[in-house]
Amino acid sequence: MQLSPTDGHFGRLVERIVAGGPVVALCAPPGFYKGRLAQAAARRLHGAGTDGIAVFGLWEHGRDPQAAAEGLLAGTAPVTVIEEAGAADGRLLAQVLDRIDLERADRRVIFTIHQPGDLPLARMALRTPIDVLDADALRLRPQDIASTLKGSLRPAIRARIQALAGAWPVALDVLTRWAASAREVSASWSDLDIVRESGLGTFIAQEVLASLTPAECAALTHASWLDAPDLATLRAIDSQRREDTVVADLAYRLKGLVDRQGQRIHLHPALRVLLRDGPQTAGAGEDRESLLLAMADHYSGTGQLAEAATLARMAGNSGRIREYADAHGALRIWIVHGFPVLRELVEKSSVEDVAASLVLRMMDCIVHLKGGRIRVAQHLYETLAAEMAQAGIGPPDPLARDLEIVRVTLLVYGCSLERTNDLELLRGLTAEQAEDAALRSFLSTLSCILNSQRARFDVARASLIDARAQAKLAASHYNVMFLFMHEAAIHLAEARLKQARTCMSEARRHWQQGFAHDVGVETVIAALTGSIEYEAGQLTSARNSVRKSAHRMPDAEAWFDIYFLAYETMVRLNRIDHGLGTTLRAIEDEVGKLRAQGLPRVADLVTGIGLCIVGEEAMQGNESPVPPGWIAPEPGPTASWQEHEVYTLARFYELRADGARDLADALLETALERAAARGLERSRLRFLLARFSAACIDGEDDRARDLLGAAIAIGARTGTRQIFRDMAGPLLATPLARLREEARLDEVGLAFAETLGNRLRDRGGAGASALSEREREVLRLLEGGGSDKRIARQLAISEHGVRYHLKSIYKKLGVHDRVSAIAAGRRFASA
């Protein structure tokens, strides 16, 4: 990036200088192109030529420090530029400005200085107002940076150069020119390699660091060791050196390269790389290990464990990480500081340290558990439990308590059926930890999950309220975030989509603000959001959510509720987009992965979902054989409501297929009563729609309308729409019309029925037969992978015309996106 008068950023700054007062001071460290800006503004003020512009720079100051002041006093030039004014006689300059009236004389003066102390600006401003453009004004704007990089560099290197250059003009200029001319920038190159090879390192050393004292360089170097430098840490490591005061002063003098926000210090990325990774400056390398460990201890003491681990690793003492882990405890680190911190401590520990620490091994178990590697986590847990038992470590030792909680957590994440006394165990542990807010919050969260899976929603909500209160006391923002997700899962069971959506908005906000790099959390959020979107009929959004949830599984964070929601949404969308046969094959593949991962209970549940869609297709006249070996197990005494719902429906369809209609009806009658008693409106709606479909097939029209009326009442109250089409689509039209004719619905129910009817007509579309010849051509090219541009070129029409035809195709086929249009076209073609 070469700054020029035609450059947008440069031009804006020049205009700002021109519009300023009689005296303008450009105050920033080297590399902000202050001299170029000052001279460009001078030419803009006086015209294209240089006559009438007096320029005083380092050469003039070197010959005579008073030359600039004398030139001003002589008053021969209407525009005076004084570059590097700190090298001139500042006191004399101030006196001259005090004597002359620039505004009356229609004269302008532009100073450039590196730091506020270079000139007595406060004194000068007493007589003549001074417009100061500091580093905040001179730094590059994000859009200018992006525009420069986009036009100059390959995408592969663009982000890295942008991160190193920051908003420092000279850094972007030097790095961009180097990267554009370099034959190859290897991914193995370190940031230090790039800074050195580009020449930016030399510029920093000669123009910035050379002006600092050894003590100042040492203080900046020590700050560079910290991921997020703060003055309190610098003060804590050595109170005698008072490096916090030194760095605070440098933040004032080198604003733009060393910035301060409260107690936090931000070093320019390239400056930090050179100080941290380059040769140690004088004084900075003395007692490096002890200083790093002092910083690490300070961070550990303030609860900043990730930073502590980084510094201990830099000091070459990973054993210190083991000490931090042992001091804080595995569960407390997870609950209070979040999973990313826990994982970082494990990753930065040596293999030997992990093997020697029961706490680090427990943390390693949690890492595998959260990553969906249940078999590995189970093995680590069992090995740890055996060793602790052999060593005689048991209650009331906190390690034994933590291990028991890890067992229950493994049960939740591993989706194993709990023991009959696990809920009682959790109640006892929660009572014991009444004074430990963080641990009690976690235990109450586990209780919430297990009780909600058993459809004990009142108890689950009580646990959730307690968990939230304790999490806030413990400042556990990580657990607060997850509690919004657990609450959303309860709302989904009750088919309360609006409330679930509100909870997910809060969970997403917490994730974006504090844990945006935690992909596991993103997976859970996407699973819950995708289910909400699917239930509401927002299929395009649901597909996007499935890509971030079910498509990552089983190698991702989840527990039974999340697996269920993610996989059900994925299966139903696959059925819509690709048909039953393809979906069943995909289910078989996924079930194999789940069993290999140590998740047989989830594998059984996904199989059950597959049996349900086979049964739904059969009820709608599309018979398909059940894949061999697919059996829905009988729900046990500790089975979840999800298993009761899926296996009951699968069994109902199986009984219907075998001709046992009475048994099938009795099964659903009992299930409906149980669902109503537990507040499971989601399950109740599905049971009603299954019975409705059966009544339609059996010719029981009055019964079918009664069942549909009850289902519509739930749908109208909750906003649940898509399941109507999935479970009973072709069977709905006539009963819906009769219900509207007979005025058997209230106003809300009638409005929902109208919406449902319209959606069914839209979704059902007019079919491929209604497509025009041109629309068929567009659909054929779309199926071949054509973009709008390519299709337009092949058909000799505009891209706007292609989009117009696509919109018509979507409406006629009853779809909302390209994937669904292609799938619908294939279904109609094979019908």
ZIGISUL-V398311 format. One record per residue. N is the residue number from 1. SS is DSSP state (~ for helix, > for strand, _ for the rest). Layout:
# ZIGISUL-V398311
{{N & SS} {N & SS}}
This chain:
# ZIGISUL-V398311
{{1 & _} {2 & _} {3 & _} {4 & _} {5 & _} {6 & _} {7 & _} {8 & ~} {9 & ~} {10 & ~} {11 & ~} {12 & ~} {13 & ~} {14 & ~} {15 & ~} {16 & ~} {17 & ~} {18 & ~} {19 & _} {20 & _} {21 & _} {22 & _} {23 & >} {24 & >} {25 & >} {26 & >} {27 & >} {28 & _} {29 & _} {30 & _} {31 & _} {32 & _} {33 & _} {34 & ~} {35 & ~} {36 & ~} {37 & ~} {38 & ~} {39 & ~} {40 & ~} {41 & ~} {42 & ~} {43 & ~} {44 & ~} {45 & ~} {46 & ~} {47 & _} {48 & _} {49 & _} {50 & _} {51 & _} {52 & _} {53 & >} {54 & >} {55 & >} {56 & >} {57 & _} {58 & ~} {59 & ~} {60 & ~} {61 & ~} {62 & ~} {63 & ~} {64 & _} {65 & _} {66 & _} {67 & ~} {68 & ~} {69 & ~} {70 & ~} {71 & ~} {72 & ~} {73 & ~} {74 & ~} {75 & _} {76 & _} {77 & _} {78 & _} {79 & >} {80 & >} {81 & >} {82 & >} {83 & _} {84 & _} {85 & ~} {86 & ~} {87 & ~} {88 & _} {89 & _} {90 & ~} {91 & ~} {92 & ~} {93 & ~} {94 & ~} {95 & ~} {96 & ~} {97 & ~} {98 & ~} {99 & ~} {100 & _} {101 & _} {102 & _} {103 & _} {104 & _} {105 & _} {106 & _} {107 & _} {108 & >} {109 & >} {110 & >} {111 & >} {112 & >} {113 & >} {114 & _} {115 & _} {116 & ~} {117 & ~} {118 & ~} {119 & _} {120 & _} {121 & ~} {122 & ~} {123 & ~} {124 & ~} {125 & ~} {126 & _} {127 & _} {128 & _} {129 & _} {130 & >} {131 & >} {132 & >} {133 & >} {134 & _} {135 & ~} {136 & ~} {137 & ~} {138 & ~} {139 & _} {140 & _} {141 & _} {142 & ~} {143 & ~} {144 & ~} {145 & ~} {146 & ~} {147 & ~} {148 & ~} {149 & ~} {150 & ~} {151 & ~} {152 & ~} {153 & _} {154 & _} {155 & ~} {156 & ~} {157 & ~} {158 & ~} {159 & ~} {160 & ~} {161 & ~} {162 & ~} {163 & ~} {164 & ~} {165 & ~} {166 & _} {167 & _} {168 & _} {169 & ~} {170 & ~} {171 & ~} {172 & ~} {173 & ~} {174 & ~} {175 & ~} {176 & ~} {177 & ~} {178 & ~} {179 & ~} {180 & ~} {181 & ~} {182 & _} {183 & _} {184 & _} {185 & _} {186 & _} {187 & _} {188 & _} {189 & _} {190 & _} {191 & ~} {192 & ~} {193 & ~} {194 & ~} {195 & ~} {196 & ~} {197 & ~} {198 & ~} {199 & _} {200 & ~} {201 & ~} {202 & ~} {203 & ~} {204 & ~} {205 & ~} {206 & ~} {207 & ~} {208 & ~} {209 & ~} {210 & ~} {211 & ~} {212 & _} {213 & _} {214 & ~} {215 & ~} {216 & ~} {217 & ~} {218 & ~} {219 & ~} {220 & ~} {221 & ~} {222 & ~} {223 & ~} {224 & ~} {225 & _} {226 & _} {227 & _} {228 & _} {229 & _} {230 & >} {231 & ~} {232 & ~} {233 & ~} {234 & ~} {235 & ~} {236 & ~} {237 & ~} {238 & _} {239 & _} {240 & _} {241 & _} {242 & _} {243 & ~} {244 & ~} {245 & ~} {246 & ~} {247 & ~} {248 & ~} {249 & ~} {250 & ~} {251 & ~} {252 & ~} {253 & ~} {254 & _} {255 & _} {256 & _} {257 & _} {258 & >} {259 & >} {260 & >} {261 & >} {262 & _} {263 & _} {264 & >} {265 & >} {266 & >} {267 & >} {268 & _} {269 & ~} {270 & ~} {271 & ~} {272 & ~} {273 & ~} {274 & ~} {275 & ~} {276 & ~} {277 & ~} {278 & _} {279 & _} {280 & _} {281 & _} {282 & _} {283 & _} {284 & _} {285 & _} {286 & _} {287 & _} {288 & ~} {289 & ~} {290 & ~} {291 & ~} {292 & ~} {293 & ~} {294 & ~} {295 & ~} {296 & ~} {297 & ~} {298 & ~} {299 & ~} {300 & ~} {301 & ~} {302 & _} {303 & _} {304 & _} {305 & ~} {306 & ~} {307 & ~} {308 & ~} {309 & ~} {310 & ~} {311 & ~} {312 & ~} {313 & ~} {314 & ~} {315 & _} {316 & _} {317 & _} {318 & _} {319 & ~} {320 & ~} {321 & ~} {322 & ~} {323 & ~} {324 & ~} {325 & ~} {326 & ~} {327 & ~} {328 & ~} {329 & _} {330 & ~} {331 & ~} {332 & ~} {333 & ~} {334 & ~} {335 & ~} {336 & ~} {337 & ~} {338 & _} {339 & ~} {340 & ~} {341 & ~} {342 & ~} {343 & ~} {344 & ~} {345 & ~} {346 & ~} {347 & ~} {348 & _} {349 & _} {350 & _} {351 & ~} {352 & ~} {353 & ~} {354 & ~} {355 & ~} {356 & ~} {357 & _} {358 & ~} {359 & ~} {360 & ~} {361 & ~} {362 & ~} {363 & ~} {364 & ~} {365 & ~} {366 & ~} {367 & ~} {368 & ~} {369 & ~} {370 & ~} {371 & _} {372 & _} {373 & _} {374 & ~} {375 & ~} {376 & ~} {377 & ~} {378 & ~} {379 & ~} {380 & ~} {381 & ~} {382 & ~} {383 & ~} {384 & ~} {385 & ~} {386 & ~} {387 & ~} {388 & ~} {389 & ~} {390 & ~} {391 & _} {392 & _} {393 & _} {394 & _} {395 & _} {396 & _} {397 & _} {398 & ~} {399 & ~} {400 & ~} {401 & ~} {402 & ~} {403 & ~} {404 & ~} {405 & ~} {406 & ~} {407 & ~} {408 & ~} {409 & ~} {410 & ~} {411 & ~} {412 & ~} {413 & ~} {414 & ~} {415 & _} {416 & _} {417 & _} {418 & _} {419 & _} {420 & _} {421 & _} {422 & ~} {423 & ~} {424 & ~} {425 & ~} {426 & ~} {427 & ~} {428 & ~} {429 & ~} {430 & ~} {431 & ~} {432 & ~} {433 & _} {434 & _} {435 & _} {436 & _} {437 & ~} {438 & ~} {439 & ~} {440 & ~} {441 & ~} {442 & ~} {443 & ~} {444 & ~} {445 & ~} {446 & ~} {447 & ~} {448 & ~} {449 & ~} {450 & ~} {451 & ~} {452 & ~} {453 & ~} {454 & _} {455 & _} {456 & _} {457 & ~} {458 & ~} {459 & ~} {460 & ~} {461 & ~} {462 & ~} {463 & ~} {464 & ~} {465 & ~} {466 & ~} {467 & ~} {468 & ~} {469 & ~} {470 & ~} {471 & ~} {472 & ~} {473 & ~} {474 & _} {475 & _} {476 & _} {477 & ~} {478 & ~} {479 & ~} {480 & ~} {481 & ~} {482 & ~} {483 & ~} {484 & ~} {485 & ~} {486 & ~} {487 & ~} {488 & ~} {489 & ~} {490 & ~} {491 & ~} {492 & ~} {493 & ~} {494 & _} {495 & _} {496 & _} {497 & ~} {498 & ~} {499 & ~} {500 & ~} {501 & ~} {502 & ~} {503 & ~} {504 & ~} {505 & ~} {506 & ~} {507 & ~} {508 & ~} {509 & ~} {510 & ~} {511 & ~} {512 & ~} {513 & ~} {514 & ~} {515 & _} {516 & _} {517 & _} {518 & _} {519 & ~} {520 & ~} {521 & ~} {522 & ~} {523 & ~} {524 & ~} {525 & ~} {526 & ~} {527 & ~} {528 & ~} {529 & ~} {530 & ~} {531 & ~} {532 & ~} {533 & ~} {534 & ~} {535 & ~} {536 & _} {537 & _} {538 & _} {539 & ~} {540 & ~} {541 & ~} {542 & ~} {543 & ~} {544 & ~} {545 & ~} {546 & ~} {547 & ~} {548 & _} {549 & _} {550 & ~} {551 & ~} {552 & ~} {553 & _} {554 & _} {555 & _} {556 & _} {557 & _} {558 & _} {559 & _} {560 & ~} {561 & ~} {562 & ~} {563 & ~} {564 & ~} {565 & ~} {566 & ~} {567 & ~} {568 & ~} {569 & ~} {570 & ~} {571 & ~} {572 & ~} {573 & ~} {574 & ~} {575 & ~} {576 & ~} {577 & ~} {578 & ~} {579 & _} {580 & ~} {581 & ~} {582 & ~} {583 & ~} {584 & ~} {585 & ~} {586 & ~} {587 & ~} {588 & ~} {589 & ~} {590 & ~} {591 & ~} {592 & ~} {593 & ~} {594 & ~} {595 & ~} {596 & ~} {597 & _} {598 & _} {599 & _} {600 & ~} {601 & ~} {602 & ~} {603 & ~} {604 & ~} {605 & ~} {606 & ~} {607 & ~} {608 & ~} {609 & ~} {610 & ~} {611 & ~} {612 & ~} {613 & ~} {614 & ~} {615 & ~} {616 & ~} {617 & ~} {618 & ~} {619 & ~} {620 & _} {621 & _} {622 & _} {623 & _} {624 & _} {625 & _} {626 & _} {627 & _} {628 & _} {629 & _} {630 & _} {631 & _} {632 & _} {633 & _} {634 & _} {635 & _} {636 & _} {637 & _} {638 & _} {639 & _} {640 & _} {641 & ~} {642 & ~} {643 & ~} {644 & ~} {645 & ~} {646 & ~} {647 & ~} {648 & ~} {649 & ~} {650 & ~} {651 & ~} {652 & ~} {653 & ~} {654 & ~} {655 & ~} {656 & ~} {657 & ~} {658 & _} {659 & _} {660 & _} {661 & ~} {662 & ~} {663 & ~} {664 & ~} {665 & ~} {666 & ~} {667 & ~} {668 & ~} {669 & ~} {670 & ~} {671 & ~} {672 & ~} {673 & ~} {674 & ~} {675 & ~} {676 & ~} {677 & ~} {678 & ~} {679 & _} {680 & _} {681 & ~} {682 & ~} {683 & ~} {684 & ~} {685 & ~} {686 & ~} {687 & ~} {688 & ~} {689 & ~} {690 & ~} {691 & ~} {692 & ~} {693 & ~} {694 & ~} {695 & ~} {696 & ~} {697 & ~} {698 & _} {699 & _} {700 & _} {701 & ~} {702 & ~} {703 & ~} {704 & ~} {705 & ~} {706 & ~} {707 & ~} {708 & ~} {709 & ~} {710 & ~} {711 & ~} {712 & ~} {713 & ~} {714 & ~} {715 & ~} {716 & ~} {717 & ~} {718 & ~} {719 & _} {720 & _} {721 & _} {722 & ~} {723 & ~} {724 & ~} {725 & ~} {726 & ~} {727 & ~} {728 & ~} {729 & ~} {730 & ~} {731 & ~} {732 & ~} {733 & ~} {734 & ~} {735 & ~} {736 & ~} {737 & ~} {738 & ~} {739 & ~} {740 & ~} {741 & ~} {742 & _} {743 & _} {744 & _} {745 & _} {746 & _} {747 & ~} {748 & ~} {749 & ~} {750 & ~} {751 & ~} {752 & ~} {753 & ~} {754 & ~} {755 & ~} {756 & ~} {757 & ~} {758 & ~} {759 & ~} {760 & ~} {761 & ~} {762 & ~} {763 & ~} {764 & ~} {765 & _} {766 & _} {767 & _} {768 & ~} {769 & ~} {770 & ~} {771 & _} {772 & _} {773 & ~} {774 & ~} {775 & ~} {776 & ~} {777 & ~} {778 & ~} {779 & ~} {780 & ~} {781 & ~} {782 & ~} {783 & ~} {784 & _} {785 & _} {786 & _} {787 & _} {788 & ~} {789 & ~} {790 & ~} {791 & ~} {792 & ~} {793 & ~} {794 & ~} {795 & ~} {796 & _} {797 & _} {798 & _} {799 & ~} {800 & ~} {801 & ~} {802 & ~} {803 & ~} {804 & ~} {805 & ~} {806 & ~} {807 & ~} {808 & ~} {809 & ~} {810 & ~} {811 & ~} {812 & ~} {813 & ~} {814 & _} {815 & _} {816 & _} {817 & _} {818 & ~} {819 & ~} {820 & ~} {821 & ~} {822 & ~} {823 & ~} {824 & ~} {825 & ~} {826 & ~} {827 & ~} {828 & ~} {829 & ~} {830 & ~} {831 & _}}
